[in-house]
Amino acid sequence: MKELDKQIREIESEMAKGNMGKKEDSTEEKDTAIDSERPSSTMDQMIQSRISLQHAKSIAQSKRGLEREERTLKSEIKLDASRGVHI
């Protein structure tokens, strides 16, 4: 029984060491994946900045349109309320 317990502990310690090695490998793979997603040159960074700027402009334009529509609807609600129609 003692011999079997000893073998089981040895196998468990080897498995634990193997799992640690796998975790380290997966961490390294994740790091390289993150690095590969980053722009590699200044040209890539410029392109990404331009795209981000275009998105920001588009969002700002949509926001202005929604604000304009909100103002219009509020004024229509006030006008309807003055006519005696309550929404």
Accessible surface in RSA format (square Angstrom, percent):
REM  Atomic radii and reference values for relative SASA: ProtOr
REM  Chains: A
REM  Algorithm: Lee & Richards
REM  Probe-radius: 1.40
REM  Slices: 20
REM RES _ NUM      All-atoms   Total-Side   Main-Chain    Non-polar    All polar
REM                ABS   REL    ABS   REL    ABS   REL    ABS   REL    ABS   REL
RES MET A   1   179.90  93.2 142.51  94.3  37.39  89.0 121.06 102.9  58.84  78.0
RES LYS A   2   181.51  88.6 175.90 107.9   5.61  13.4 120.02 108.0  61.50  65.5
RES GLU A   3   106.57  61.2 102.31  77.4   4.26  10.1  52.28 101.1  54.29  44.3
RES LEU A   4   103.75  57.8 103.75  74.2   0.00   0.0 103.75  72.9   0.00   0.0
RES ASP A   5    67.50  47.3  65.88  65.6   1.62   3.8  11.04  26.0  56.45  56.3
RES LYS A   6   112.91  55.1 112.48  69.0   0.43   1.0  57.26  51.5  55.65  59.3
RES GLN A   7    81.01  45.3  80.31  58.7   0.70   1.7  19.22  40.9  61.79  46.9
RES ILE A   8    91.16  51.9  90.16  67.2   1.00   2.4  91.06  65.6   0.11   0.3
RES ARG A   9   149.52  62.8 144.64  73.7   4.87  11.6  68.36  93.4  81.16  49.2
RES GLU A  10    85.92  49.3  83.46  63.1   2.46   5.9  35.29  68.3  50.62  41.3
RES ILE A  11    97.65  55.6  97.65  72.7   0.00   0.0  97.65  70.3   0.00   0.0
RES GLU A  12    99.99  57.4  94.54  71.5   5.45  13.0  35.28  68.2  64.71  52.8
RES SER A  13    52.98  44.8  45.25  60.4   7.73  17.8  40.34  85.9  12.64  17.7
RES GLU A  14   116.78  67.0 107.63  81.4   9.15  21.8  37.66  72.9  79.12  64.6
RES MET A  15   119.94  62.1 111.47  73.8   8.47  20.2 102.36  87.0  17.58  23.3
RES ALA A  16    53.88  49.5  48.13  74.3   5.74  13.1  52.81  74.4   1.07   2.8
RES LYS A  17   152.89  74.6 141.25  86.7  11.64  27.7  91.22  82.1  61.68  65.7
RES GLY A  18    36.68  45.2   0.00   N/A  36.68  45.2  33.72  92.5   2.96   6.6
RES ASN A  19    75.94  52.4  74.75  72.2   1.18   2.8  13.74  33.1  62.20  60.1
RES MET A  20   107.97  55.9 107.97  71.5   0.00   0.0  87.81  74.7  20.17  26.7
RES GLY A  21    29.96  36.9   0.00   N/A  29.96  36.9  29.05  79.7   0.91   2.0
RES LYS A  22   145.52  71.0 139.78  85.8   5.74  13.7  88.57  79.7  56.95  60.7
RES LYS A  23   130.19  63.5 128.41  78.8   1.78   4.2  78.62  70.8  51.58  54.9
RES GLU A  24   104.60  60.1 100.77  76.2   3.83   9.1  35.08  67.9  69.52  56.8
RES ASP A  25    81.94  57.4  80.39  80.0   1.56   3.7  20.71  48.7  61.24  61.1
RES SER A  26    45.60  38.5  43.88  58.6   1.72   4.0  32.83  69.9  12.77  17.9
RES THR A  27    74.19  52.8  73.93  75.0   0.26   0.6  51.55  69.2  22.64  34.2
RES GLU A  28   108.40  62.2 106.61  80.7   1.79   4.3  39.55  76.5  68.85  56.2
RES GLU A  29   116.24  66.7 111.13  84.1   5.11  12.2  43.59  84.3  72.64  59.3
RES LYS A  30   138.33  67.5 134.76  82.7   3.58   8.5  82.63  74.4  55.70  59.3
RES ASP A  31    75.19  52.7  73.64  73.3   1.55   3.7  23.14  54.5  52.04  51.9
RES THR A  32    89.28  63.5  84.20  85.4   5.08  12.1  72.17  96.9  17.11  25.9
RES ALA A  33    49.81  45.8  44.06  68.0   5.74  13.1  49.60  69.8   0.21   0.6
RES ILE A  34    88.37  50.3  88.17  65.7   0.21   0.5  88.17  63.5   0.21   0.6
RES ASP A  35    81.35  57.0  69.65  69.3  11.70  27.7  26.77  63.0  54.57  54.4
RES SER A  36    91.74  77.5  55.19  73.7  36.55  84.2  52.73 112.3  39.01  54.7
RES GLU A  37   137.24  78.8 109.46  82.8  27.78  66.1  46.68  90.3  90.56  73.9
RES ARG A  38   146.01  61.3 135.97  69.3  10.04  23.9  52.32  71.5  93.69  56.8
RES PRO A  39    45.22  33.0  25.24  23.0  19.98  72.6  31.07  25.7  14.15  87.9
RES SER A  40   105.65  89.3  64.85  86.6  40.80  94.0  52.77 112.4  52.88  74.1
RES SER A  41    50.84  43.0  42.32  56.5   8.52  19.6  44.53  94.8   6.31   8.8
RES THR A  42   100.79  71.7  98.57  99.9   2.22   5.3  69.35  93.1  31.44  47.5
RES MET A  43   118.46  61.3 117.30  77.6   1.16   2.8 107.76  91.6  10.70  14.2
RES ASP A  44    54.94  38.5  53.37  53.1   1.57   3.7  10.37  24.4  44.57  44.4
RES GLN A  45    90.71  50.7  88.39  64.6   2.32   5.5  21.53  45.8  69.18  52.5
RES MET A  46   125.99  65.2 118.14  78.2   7.86  18.7  97.72  83.1  28.27  37.5
RES ILE A  47    88.46  50.3  86.81  64.7   1.64   4.0  88.44  63.7   0.02   0.0
RES GLN A  48    87.54  49.0  85.77  62.7   1.77   4.2  31.33  66.7  56.21  42.6
RES SER A  49    71.04  60.0  61.13  81.6   9.91  22.8  37.11  79.0  33.93  47.5
RES ARG A  50   156.09  65.5 151.35  77.2   4.74  11.3  48.89  66.8 107.21  65.0
RES ILE A  51    81.86  46.6  81.86  61.0   0.00   0.0  81.86  58.9   0.00   0.0
RES SER A  52    68.74  58.1  61.28  81.8   7.45  17.2  34.42  73.3  34.32  48.1
RES LEU A  53    95.86  53.4  91.58  65.5   4.28  10.8  95.35  67.0   0.52   1.4
RES GLN A  54    90.17  50.4  83.93  61.3   6.24  14.9  35.55  75.7  54.62  41.4
RES HIS A  55   112.07  61.3 110.03  76.5   2.04   5.2  72.54  74.8  39.53  46.0
RES ALA A  56    54.81  50.4  45.16  69.7   9.65  21.9  50.72  71.4   4.09  10.8
RES LYS A  57   129.97  63.4 123.64  75.9   6.33  15.1  78.25  70.4  51.72  55.1
RES SER A  58    62.64  52.9  57.61  76.9   5.03  11.6  26.91  57.3  35.73  50.1
RES ILE A  59   121.59  69.2 118.86  88.6   2.73   6.6 120.90  87.1   0.69   1.9
RES ALA A  60    40.63  37.4  35.91  55.4   4.72  10.7  39.99  56.3   0.64   1.7
RES GLN A  61   120.79  67.5 117.64  86.0   3.15   7.5  26.18  55.7  94.60  71.8
RES SER A  62    65.35  55.2  54.39  72.6  10.96  25.3  35.43  75.4  29.92  41.9
RES LYS A  63   124.97  61.0 120.95  74.2   4.02   9.6  68.66  61.8  56.30  60.0
RES ARG A  64   133.10  55.9 130.65  66.6   2.46   5.9  59.20  80.9  73.91  44.8
RES GLY A  65    23.59  29.1   0.00   N/A  23.59  29.1  18.20  49.9   5.39  12.1
RES LEU A  66   121.45  67.6 116.07  83.0   5.38  13.5 116.85  82.1   4.60  12.4
RES GLU A  67    67.14  38.5  65.93  49.9   1.21   2.9  25.63  49.6  41.50  33.9
RES ARG A  68   140.99  59.2 140.61  71.7   0.37   0.9  52.76  72.1  88.23  53.5
RES GLU A  69    98.25  56.4  92.96  70.3   5.29  12.6  33.86  65.5  64.40  52.6
RES GLU A  70    86.07  49.4  81.34  61.5   4.73  11.3  30.67  59.3  55.40  45.2
RES ARG A  71   147.47  61.9 141.21  72.0   6.26  14.9  72.95  99.7  74.52  45.2
RES THR A  72    65.49  46.6  60.62  61.5   4.87  11.6  45.53  61.2  19.96  30.2
RES LEU A  73    90.90  50.6  90.75  64.9   0.15   0.4  90.75  63.7   0.15   0.4
RES LYS A  74   116.14  56.7 114.41  70.2   1.72   4.1  69.39  62.5  46.75  49.8
RES SER A  75    63.82  53.9  56.11  74.9   7.71  17.8  45.84  97.6  17.98  25.2
RES GLU A  76    85.57  49.1  84.51  63.9   1.06   2.5  31.51  61.0  54.05  44.1
RES ILE A  77    88.88  50.6  87.88  65.5   1.00   2.4  88.02  63.4   0.86   2.3
RES LYS A  78   154.72  75.5 146.67  90.0   8.05  19.2  92.53  83.3  62.19  66.2
RES LEU A  79    89.81  50.0  85.72  61.3   4.09  10.3  89.27  62.7   0.53   1.4
RES ASP A  80    38.68  27.1  38.68  38.5   0.00   0.0   1.74   4.1  36.93  36.8
RES ALA A  81    43.12  39.6  31.55  48.7  11.57  26.3  31.84  44.8  11.27  29.9
RES SER A  82    91.72  77.5  48.46  64.7  43.26  99.7  53.03 112.9  38.69  54.2
RES ARG A  83   164.89  69.2 127.72  65.1  37.16  88.5  53.00  72.4 111.89  67.8
RES GLY A  84    53.46  65.9   0.00   N/A  53.46  65.9  28.89  79.3  24.57  55.0
RES VAL A  85    87.03  57.3  82.71  74.9   4.33  10.4  86.13  74.8   0.91   2.5
RES HIS A  86   151.91  83.0 119.39  83.0  32.52  83.2  83.91  86.5  68.00  79.1
RES ILE A  87   160.21  91.2  90.02  67.1  70.20 169.2 116.85  84.1  43.37 117.7
END  Absolute sums over single chains surface
CHAIN  1 A     8438.0       7640.1        797.9       5011.7       3426.3
END  Absolute sums over all chains
TOTAL          8438.0       7640.1        797.9       5011.7       3426.3
